[in-house]
Amino acid sequence: MPKGYLIVETRADRPGITCIHATEHLADPESPSSSQDADTKVHFAARFGNLFVARMHAHTALRGRTLDAEAGLYRTDPATAIAAIDAIDLRHEQLYLDPAIAADPGLAQATEHRRRNHRRVDRIFNGVGIAAIILLVLLAIAGI
């Protein structure tokens, strides 16, 4: 269960495509890196206790927009990707948020909308589970 980071970035040569990187170590901003090209813009970074589960949840939230799951490429805007990642029901620490996106009131609304949807689905599954247990108990009492 490796700890790690999910990073949302875009590149100028791929308009309309957002990349979500999963990495166990953040790059040193002082050292040159192949992923830190001049046309690459980082919009969001968050630390998760379980990187694999966080990446799977991010992919599930954006599955309808997937271009390349292995490369982490999605046809979406950065705000939608950030809302999907921030709404993940795992403990995480937000390390960086692009000030231009942070000023967008739609980001908080989209994140809260996704969280409400997660809670609703959780309540539905819990209700189905409770109903199944009650049915099993009633069948056991009835001797069927």
N, C-alpha and C positions, 0 to 999 in steps of 0.2 A: 504494500500500500504506500507508494511513493508520494511524498508531498511535492507540489509543484505549482506552476503558474499557467493560467490561460491568458493569452495576449490577443487583443483584437487590433488588427492593422489593415491598412489599405495601401495600394500602390497606384501611382499616377498612370502607369502603363496598363492597368486593369480597371477601368472605370466600372462602377456598379458591382464590383466583386469585393467581398470582405474576406480576409483570411483570419482564422482562429488558430493560433499556435499553442501547442501544449509543450511545456519545457520544465525540466526539473531545476534548472538554474537560470537565473536572469543574467543576461549579458552585461558586462561592464560597459557603461556608456562611454568611457574614455577610450576603449579599445575598438579598432575597426572590426566590423563583422560583415559577412556577406548578406545577412538578413537586414542589416541597417543601412541599406542603400539610401542615397539622397532622395529618391522618389518614394520611399516608404514612410508612412505616417502611423505611429502608434496612437491608438485612441483609448485603450483601456488595458489595465493589467490587474489581475487578482490572484491571490495565493489561496490554494485549496489544500485541505488535508489529504485528499485522495485524488490525485491527478487523473487517473484512468476513469473513475466514476464521474468526475466533473466534465471531462471531455465527452463521455458518452451522453450525459444529460444535455450538454450544449448541442451535440449533434442531433439528438432526439427533438429538441426544441426547434431546430432549424432544418429538419429533415426534408421538408418540401422545397427547400431552396438550395439543396446540395448540388454542387458541381463536381467536387472531388473530395470525398471523405478523408482519404489518406493525407492529402495536402492541406485539408482544412479550409477549402474554398467554398464560399456560399454566395449566391446571387442575392444579396441583401445590402441594406445600408448599415453603417456601423452602429447607429442608435438601436436598431432592431436586434442586432447581435449582442450588444451590451445588455439590453433589457432581458434577453433570453438567458444570458450567463448570470446576471445579477439576481434573477428570480429563482435560480437553482436552489433547491431546498437542502443545501449542504453548507456547513459553516465555511465561510470564506472571508478574506480580508481584501478589501479594495485598496490597491496600491496607487493606482493612477487612473484618472478620468480626464479626457481631453476637455479643456475649459469651454470650447465651442459647443461640445455636445452636452456638457453639464448645464449650460445655460438654456438648453431646450426643455421647456416644460413637458413636452410629450414623452421624454425619456422616463420620468417618474411615473407618469400615467401608464405607459406601456409596461413598465416593470410591475407596478401594482396590479394591473390587469392580469398579467401572467401568474402572479402569486395567488390571486383570487381563483383563477382557473385550477391551479395546482391543489389548493385547499378543497375546492368543490369536488374534484376527482377523488381526492383522498377520502372525503366524507362518503361519497358514493360507494367506494370499495369497502370502507369500514361498515357501512350499512348492509351491504350484500353479505359480508362475512358474519355479522351479527345475526342476520336473518337465517343464514345457513346453519349456524350453531343452534339457534332456537329450533329450527326444523329437525335437526338431528336429535336434540334432547326430547322433543315431542314424539318423534318416531321411536326412540328408545323407551320412553314411558309407555307408549301405546303397545309396545311389543311387536312392532312390525319389522 
